[in-house]
């Protein structure tokens, strides 16, 4: 970050007024600042400001140059999982790539138009042994609905995204791009609550929120990093933050993806799809409410 014009000017003027020859020539008092000796309208102050502004512009150009070089290093360095994940989020549905590149020509498009075309809002790349016996890179991707919830990409978007990935993957690298519905999450909880704040259904007595604990669980799942770890301790901490919840205890937690059966979560798990969802709170979220002052 470039220094401000005032910072640069002060650095120069401090040296200027501290010089004994300058002090003798101008009759300056040792120890006084430049501002105490010269008015803002003085020729000396104006000259120093002009010099400081010129240096500020040069420093700003160097900062911009460094930022561009750093970005080029990121873009053109050897392939990494992070690079693959970042590349997938640049995919633009329905747009042509520049010939012989993996980039788009967005000339004439607004930021809003570009954002709308970038249908992949979440992505992660992991090394994986696939069921076909191959080892390679799996790129998990997801879109987003109007409510900000993660969703699987529609088939046309996923097909196009797979074609896009072939343009930047290193030759000979086996890879798959997947986008599936959220893994299922089933919870059984025993929750000790404050009867001065909540009723025996977990609803606020003042009527402001119907399901504060359920809302907190949903928000916690929504805010988990894509393809991040779902941790039971972190979930308990999130529930503990709800006013009126004294002691939330997780009796059991189970997840599953696809047609596989539910499996217990001992401590933490990374969902296969990259994210989790309680699809039916009536059957997948069981809460035993116990009053406790």
Secondary structure in CASP SS format (residue, H / E / C, confidence):
PFRMAT SS
TARGET T0000
AUTHOR 0000-0000-0000
METHOD secondary structure of the structure
MODEL  1
X C 1.00
X C 1.00
X C 1.00
X C 1.00
X H 1.00
X H 1.00
X H 1.00
X H 1.00
X H 1.00
X H 1.00
X H 1.00
X H 1.00
X H 1.00
X H 1.00
X H 1.00
X H 1.00
X H 1.00
X H 1.00
X C 1.00
X H 1.00
X H 1.00
X H 1.00
X H 1.00
X H 1.00
X H 1.00
X H 1.00
X C 1.00
X C 1.00
X C 1.00
X C 1.00
X C 1.00
X C 1.00
X C 1.00
X H 1.00
X H 1.00
X H 1.00
X H 1.00
X C 1.00
X C 1.00
X C 1.00
X C 1.00
X C 1.00
X H 1.00
X H 1.00
X H 1.00
X H 1.00
X H 1.00
X H 1.00
X H 1.00
X H 1.00
X H 1.00
X H 1.00
X H 1.00
X H 1.00
X H 1.00
X H 1.00
X H 1.00
X H 1.00
X H 1.00
X H 1.00
X H 1.00
X H 1.00
X H 1.00
X H 1.00
X H 1.00
X H 1.00
X H 1.00
X H 1.00
X H 1.00
X H 1.00
X H 1.00
X H 1.00
X H 1.00
X H 1.00
X H 1.00
X H 1.00
X C 1.00
X C 1.00
X C 1.00
X C 1.00
X H 1.00
X H 1.00
X H 1.00
X H 1.00
X H 1.00
X H 1.00
X H 1.00
X H 1.00
X C 1.00
X C 1.00
X C 1.00
X C 1.00
X C 1.00
X C 1.00
X C 1.00
X C 1.00
X E 1.00
X C 1.00
X C 1.00
X C 1.00
X C 1.00
X C 1.00
X C 1.00
X E 1.00
X C 1.00
X C 1.00
X C 1.00
X C 1.00
X C 1.00
X C 1.00
X H 1.00
X H 1.00
X H 1.00
X H 1.00
X H 1.00
X H 1.00
X H 1.00
X C 1.00
X C 1.00
X C 1.00
X C 1.00
X E 1.00
X E 1.00
X E 1.00
X E 1.00
X E 1.00
X E 1.00
X E 1.00
X E 1.00
X C 1.00
X C 1.00
X C 1.00
X C 1.00
X C 1.00
X E 1.00
X E 1.00
X E 1.00
X E 1.00
X E 1.00
X E 1.00
X E 1.00
X E 1.00
X E 1.00
X E 1.00
X C 1.00
X C 1.00
X C 1.00
X C 1.00
X C 1.00
X E 1.00
X E 1.00
X C 1.00
X C 1.00
X C 1.00
X H 1.00
X H 1.00
X H 1.00
X H 1.00
X H 1.00
X H 1.00
X H 1.00
X H 1.00
X H 1.00
X H 1.00
X H 1.00
X C 1.00
X C 1.00
X C 1.00
X C 1.00
X C 1.00
X C 1.00
X C 1.00
X C 1.00
X C 1.00
X E 1.00
X E 1.00
X E 1.00
X E 1.00
X C 1.00
X C 1.00
X C 1.00
X C 1.00
X E 1.00
X E 1.00
X E 1.00
X E 1.00
X E 1.00
X E 1.00
X E 1.00
X E 1.00
X E 1.00
X E 1.00
X E 1.00
X C 1.00
X C 1.00
X C 1.00
X C 1.00
X E 1.00
X C 1.00
X C 1.00
X C 1.00
X C 1.00
X C 1.00
X E 1.00
X C 1.00
X C 1.00
X C 1.00
X C 1.00
X C 1.00
X C 1.00
X C 1.00
X H 1.00
X H 1.00
X H 1.00
X H 1.00
X H 1.00
X H 1.00
X H 1.00
X H 1.00
X H 1.00
X H 1.00
X H 1.00
X H 1.00
X C 1.00
X C 1.00
X C 1.00
X C 1.00
X C 1.00
X E 1.00
X E 1.00
X E 1.00
X H 1.00
X H 1.00
X H 1.00
X H 1.00
X H 1.00
X H 1.00
X H 1.00
X H 1.00
X H 1.00
X C 1.00
X C 1.00
X C 1.00
X C 1.00
X E 1.00
X E 1.00
X E 1.00
X E 1.00
X E 1.00
X E 1.00
X E 1.00
X E 1.00
X E 1.00
X E 1.00
X E 1.00
X E 1.00
X C 1.00
X C 1.00
X C 1.00
X C 1.00
X C 1.00
X C 1.00
X E 1.00
X E 1.00
X C 1.00
X C 1.00
X C 1.00
X E 1.00
X E 1.00
X E 1.00
X C 1.00
X C 1.00
X C 1.00
X C 1.00
X C 1.00
X E 1.00
X E 1.00
X C 1.00
X C 1.00
X C 1.00
X H 1.00
X H 1.00
X H 1.00
X H 1.00
X E 1.00
X E 1.00
X E 1.00
X E 1.00
X E 1.00
X E 1.00
X E 1.00
X C 1.00
X C 1.00
END
